[in-house]
Amino acid sequence: MGPPFSELGLPVELVQALRRGGLHTAFPIQAATIPDVLAGRDVLGRAATGSGKTLAFGLPMLVRLRRGASAPKRPRAVILAPTRELAVQIERVLDEPALSLGLRTAAVVGGMPIKRQIDRLARGVDLLIATPGRLTDLIAQGAVGMGAVTIVAIDEADHMAQLGFIDQVREILDRLPGDCRHLLFSATLDGAVDALVTDYLTDPVRHEIGAGAAPAPDGSSTGPTGSATLEHTVPAQQGKEGAVSGAEQQDPARPLPDADGTTGAVGTATAPRTVDHHLLRMRPADKRPVLAQIAARAGRTLVFARTQYGVDKLARRLRESGTGAVVLHGGLTQNQRNRTLAAFTDGTAPVLVATDVAARGIHVDGITLVVHADPAADAKDYLHRSGRTGRAGAPGTVVTLITDAGEAAQVVLRNAGVAYREARIRPDDALLREVTGARAPSGLPVTDPAAADTPPKSSDTPGRARRNTGIRGRPTRRSKR
């Protein structure tokens, strides 16, 4: 249990707004970071996904803005996020705290009408949340200037680098005033992210909260210097079902002591392990029924597949078996994404099948199981996928399904620094039910919960309308030949 927000130097009206939202005590990253940002320090943060980073940098940014007003087209603070979903989520999290201080927030992201965003900026914004590409476009059009920005936060910096946004981030940072404060949060600190830290942060305070082993460029696992790791990992024991990896037999690592013998001087802290990891082997012929039984469980489930085609195919099969599954991948329009996330959030769809687009920036409360239907490509992807459950200390389960020897999947889990149980399962296994809550699906096909409600335009040719429909009820045009 962390300290109350009231003890971190936050104003009374902001603390009261947090209480109305059911937030009373700070998580470790928030307790470590908020006082330093309020003190005007540059901050470099590493924390496990779901650890509360948004409030960790967002709350003190709002406090620093409370005295003063923003002119049209001239925000006073900026948060950069790699994806539109994450940017919108950050805006939603900070909206109520900002209102309590009389501040205005806005998100500008790709895939949304730029004219509406230009109009919003013209009315004045205190805190601007943006994706790098859209903000760069708005700057080029003269719709927004960076000359009044006093503090900037870069969230998911490693994902920025992975997506190729670093040059755009640099272009934005180069436009900021010289006395602007910089906050940078990242799961890993290497390559392009290290360069950002060196070039833009001035004597930063470093905080590493519950950070696991970071994958090195060669794929090996290296523990961050001075950080608190959740647990060490050694090769899993082979040869019998239900074997426990050697990592579970070791104690979690403790924070490394500083020169004066104390721990946590640079913000290190341990976090309780609340997520159980499993590697489940099966025959290729069993994978489809196993997935159908897992999807039929009680609770909210997130399933990852490698390709857009694979996501669409799997979700369709799950609906055919009786489970309301929706999809999320880069091939959807923004309206389709909105319908998908709304259905998954309100429980209309208990299962979301997604590509790695959902591995970061998507936060839906109550995801109790993450399934790697296709194993993650590397440790980073595994950790970010798996981070959708067990958020903020809640319990969760992660399973990876494999139908081959599985050496590659084992390497990924070892490099991710997690302890895992390995077992061979079949449909209807007691172990499968114990680990995932799997149960028999109804077998009665259901419709897509995220489909548009508009009925087909023509009722006299239902077969053709179905074959040519991209979004349910909206037949696509076909050229006549």
Solvent accessible surface area in square Angstrom, and as a share of the most:
residue,aa,sasa,rsa
1,M,213,0.95
2,G,23,0.22
3,P,46,0.29
4,P,50,0.31
5,F,3,0.01
6,S,58,0.37
7,E,121,0.54
8,L,19,0.09
9,G,56,0.54
10,L,14,0.07
11,P,17,0.11
12,V,103,0.59
13,E,62,0.28
14,L,0,0.00
15,V,9,0.05
16,Q,86,0.38
17,A,3,0.02
18,L,5,0.03
19,R,121,0.44
20,R,160,0.58
21,G,60,0.58
22,G,51,0.49
23,L,72,0.36
24,H,106,0.47
25,T,45,0.26
26,A,1,0.01
27,F,76,0.32
28,P,61,0.38
29,I,0,0.00
30,Q,4,0.02
31,A,25,0.19
32,A,24,0.18
33,T,0,0.00
34,I,0,0.00
35,P,55,0.34
36,D,31,0.16
37,V,1,0.00
38,L,45,0.23
39,A,76,0.59
40,G,18,0.18
41,R,93,0.34
42,D,2,0.01
43,V,0,0.00
44,L,3,0.02
45,G,0,0.00
46,R,14,0.05
47,A,8,0.06
48,A,42,0.32
49,T,34,0.20
50,G,10,0.09
51,S,21,0.14
52,G,20,0.19
53,K,27,0.11
54,T,20,0.11
55,L,18,0.09
56,A,0,0.00
57,F,0,0.00
58,G,0,0.00
59,L,0,0.00
60,P,0,0.00
61,M,0,0.00
62,L,0,0.00
63,V,22,0.13
64,R,86,0.31
65,L,1,0.01
66,R,77,0.28
67,R,193,0.70
68,G,56,0.54
69,A,87,0.68
70,S,12,0.08
71,A,49,0.38
72,P,81,0.51
73,K,85,0.36
74,R,105,0.38
75,P,1,0.01
76,R,27,0.10
77,A,0,0.00
78,V,0,0.00
79,I,0,0.00
80,L,0,0.00
81,A,0,0.00
82,P,5,0.03
83,T,22,0.13
84,R,45,0.16
85,E,15,0.07
86,L,10,0.05
87,A,0,0.00
88,V,61,0.35
89,Q,16,0.07
90,I,0,0.00
91,E,48,0.21
92,R,146,0.53
93,V,51,0.29
94,L,0,0.00
95,D,60,0.31
96,E,85,0.38
97,P,7,0.04
98,A,2,0.01
99,L,109,0.54
100,S,30,0.19
101,L,23,0.12
102,G,65,0.63
103,L,8,0.04
104,R,96,0.35
105,T,16,0.09
106,A,5,0.04
107,A,21,0.16
108,V,1,0.01
109,V,4,0.02
110,G,28,0.27
111,G,51,0.49
112,M,68,0.31
113,P,67,0.42
114,I,50,0.26
115,K,130,0.55
116,R,163,0.59
117,Q,15,0.06
118,I,41,0.21
119,D,56,0.29
120,R,56,0.20
121,L,1,0.00
122,A,44,0.34
123,R,150,0.55
124,G,1,0.01
125,V,1,0.01
126,D,4,0.02
127,L,0,0.00
128,L,0,0.00
129,I,0,0.00
130,A,0,0.00
131,T,12,0.07
132,P,0,0.00
133,G,23,0.22
134,R,34,0.12
135,L,0,0.00
136,T,23,0.13
137,D,69,0.36
138,L,0,0.00
139,I,21,0.11
140,A,88,0.68
141,Q,107,0.48
142,G,48,0.47
143,A,5,0.04
144,V,7,0.04
145,G,26,0.25
146,M,7,0.03
147,G,43,0.42
148,A,27,0.21
149,V,1,0.00
150,T,63,0.37
151,I,1,0.00
152,V,0,0.00
153,A,0,0.00
154,I,1,0.00
155,D,5,0.03
156,E,15,0.07
157,A,0,0.00
158,D,6,0.03
159,H,22,0.10
160,M,0,0.00
161,A,34,0.27
162,Q,101,0.45
163,L,79,0.39
164,G,57,0.55
165,F,52,0.22
166,I,21,0.11
167,D,114,0.59
168,Q,57,0.25
169,V,0,0.00
170,R,62,0.23
171,E,75,0.34
172,I,1,0.00
173,L,6,0.03
174,D,100,0.52
175,R,122,0.45
176,L,19,0.09
177,P,41,0.26
178,G,87,0.83
179,D,112,0.58
180,C,1,0.01
181,R,56,0.20
182,H,16,0.07
183,L,1,0.00
184,L,0,0.00
185,F,0,0.00
186,S,2,0.01
187,A,32,0.24
188,T,6,0.04
189,L,38,0.19
190,D,44,0.23
191,G,59,0.56
192,A,40,0.31
193,V,1,0.01
194,D,64,0.33
195,A,39,0.30
196,L,1,0.00
197,V,11,0.07
198,T,110,0.64
199,D,82,0.42
200,Y,35,0.13
201,L,14,0.07
202,T,87,0.51
203,D,106,0.55
204,P,31,0.19
205,V,26,0.15
206,R,109,0.40
207,H,11,0.05
208,E,18,0.08
209,I,7,0.04
210,G,2,0.02
211,A,4,0.03
212,G,23,0.22
213,A,15,0.12
214,A,17,0.13
215,P,17,0.10
216,A,23,0.18
217,P,133,0.84
218,D,120,0.62
219,G,31,0.30
220,S,49,0.32
221,S,49,0.31
222,T,70,0.41
223,G,52,0.50
224,P,21,0.13
225,T,128,0.75
226,G,19,0.19
227,S,6,0.04
228,A,0,0.00
229,T,16,0.09
230,L,51,0.25
231,E,20,0.09
232,H,99,0.44
233,T,35,0.21
234,V,48,0.27
235,P,87,0.55
236,A,8,0.06
237,Q,98,0.44
238,Q,106,0.47
239,G,83,0.80
240,K,153,0.65
241,E,120,0.54
242,G,33,0.31
243,A,5,0.04
244,V,40,0.23
245,S,1,0.00
246,G,7,0.07
247,A,1,0.00
248,E,52,0.23
249,Q,137,0.61
250,Q,76,0.34
251,D,109,0.57
252,P,68,0.43
253,A,21,0.16
254,R,156,0.57
255,P,27,0.17
256,L,96,0.48
257,P,90,0.57
258,D,51,0.26
259,A,119,0.92
260,D,109,0.56
261,G,55,0.53
262,T,69,0.40
263,T,76,0.44
264,G,28,0.27
265,A,73,0.57
266,V,67,0.38
267,G,10,0.10
268,T,13,0.07
269,A,27,0.21
270,T,60,0.35
271,A,40,0.31
272,P,108,0.68
273,R,108,0.40
274,T,39,0.22
275,V,22,0.12
276,D,68,0.35
277,H,17,0.07
278,H,19,0.09
279,L,0,0.00
280,L,2,0.01
281,R,28,0.10
282,M,4,0.02
283,R,119,0.43
284,P,99,0.62
285,A,78,0.60
286,D,7,0.04
287,K,47,0.20
288,R,127,0.46
289,P,51,0.32
290,V,0,0.00
291,L,11,0.06
292,A,13,0.10
293,Q,19,0.08
294,I,1,0.01
295,A,3,0.02
296,A,16,0.12
297,R,30,0.11
298,A,69,0.54
299,G,43,0.41
300,R,49,0.18
301,T,0,0.00
302,L,1,0.00
303,V,2,0.01
304,F,0,0.00
305,A,4,0.03
306,R,144,0.53
307,T,71,0.41
308,Q,83,0.37
309,Y,158,0.60
310,G,22,0.21
311,V,0,0.00
312,D,54,0.28
313,K,62,0.26
314,L,23,0.11
315,A,0,0.00
316,R,109,0.40
317,R,78,0.29
318,L,4,0.02
319,R,40,0.15
320,E,85,0.38
321,S,22,0.14
322,G,20,0.19
323,T,8,0.05
324,G,13,0.12
325,A,0,0.00
326,V,1,0.00
327,V,22,0.13
328,L,1,0.00
329,H,9,0.04
330,G,47,0.45
331,G,49,0.47
332,L,25,0.12
333,T,76,0.44
334,Q,30,0.13
335,N,97,0.50
336,Q,31,0.14
337,R,15,0.05
338,N,69,0.35
339,R,61,0.22
340,T,4,0.02
341,L,38,0.19
342,A,56,0.43
343,A,6,0.05
344,F,0,0.00
345,T,74,0.43
346,D,99,0.51
347,G,39,0.38
348,T,82,0.48
349,A,0,0.00
350,P,44,0.28
351,V,1,0.00
352,L,1,0.00
353,V,0,0.00
354,A,0,0.00
355,T,16,0.09
356,D,57,0.29
357,V,40,0.23
358,A,0,0.00
359,A,5,0.04
360,R,9,0.03
361,G,4,0.04
362,I,5,0.03
363,H,60,0.27
364,V,10,0.06
365,D,102,0.53
366,G,48,0.47
367,I,9,0.05
368,T,56,0.32
369,L,1,0.00
370,V,0,0.00
371,V,0,0.00
372,H,0,0.00
373,A,3,0.02
374,D,33,0.17
375,P,35,0.22
376,A,8,0.06
377,A,84,0.65
378,D,63,0.33
379,A,4,0.03
380,K,54,0.23
381,D,23,0.12
382,Y,1,0.00
383,L,58,0.29
384,H,11,0.05
385,R,4,0.02
386,S,7,0.04
387,G,7,0.07
388,R,7,0.02
389,T,4,0.03
390,G,15,0.15
391,R,41,0.15
392,A,52,0.40
393,G,46,0.45
394,A,47,0.36
395,P,107,0.67
396,G,8,0.08
397,T,24,0.14
398,V,0,0.00
399,V,0,0.00
400,T,1,0.01
401,L,1,0.00
402,I,7,0.04
403,T,50,0.29
404,D,99,0.52
405,A,60,0.47
406,G,5,0.05
407,E,108,0.48
408,A,79,0.61
409,A,5,0.04
410,Q,11,0.05
411,V,66,0.38
412,V,15,0.08
413,L,2,0.01
414,R,63,0.23
415,N,25,0.13
416,A,2,0.01
417,G,7,0.07
418,V,13,0.07
419,A,0,0.00
420,Y,1,0.00
421,R,109,0.40
422,E,14,0.06
423,A,7,0.05
424,R,112,0.41
425,I,2,0.01
426,R,131,0.48
427,P,31,0.20
428,D,92,0.48
429,D,41,0.21
430,A,67,0.52
431,L,60,0.30
432,L,0,0.00
433,R,118,0.43
434,E,141,0.63
435,V,23,0.13
436,T,5,0.03
437,G,37,0.35
438,A,4,0.03
439,R,131,0.48
440,A,79,0.61
441,P,41,0.26
442,S,80,0.52
443,G,46,0.44
444,L,128,0.64
445,P,102,0.64
446,V,62,0.36
447,T,87,0.50
448,D,45,0.23
449,P,37,0.23
450,A,11,0.09
451,A,17,0.13
452,A,10,0.08
453,D,143,0.74
454,T,65,0.38
455,P,96,0.61
456,P,76,0.48
457,K,174,0.74
458,S,45,0.29
459,S,106,0.68
460,D,117,0.61
461,T,65,0.38
462,P,68,0.43
463,G,23,0.22
464,R,144,0.53
465,A,11,0.08
466,R,173,0.63
467,R,175,0.64
468,N,26,0.13
469,T,40,0.23
470,G,58,0.56
471,I,37,0.19
472,R,136,0.50
473,G,7,0.07
474,R,114,0.41
475,P,42,0.26
476,T,74,0.43
477,R,235,0.86
478,R,156,0.57
479,S,91,0.58
480,K,201,0.85
481,R,269,0.98
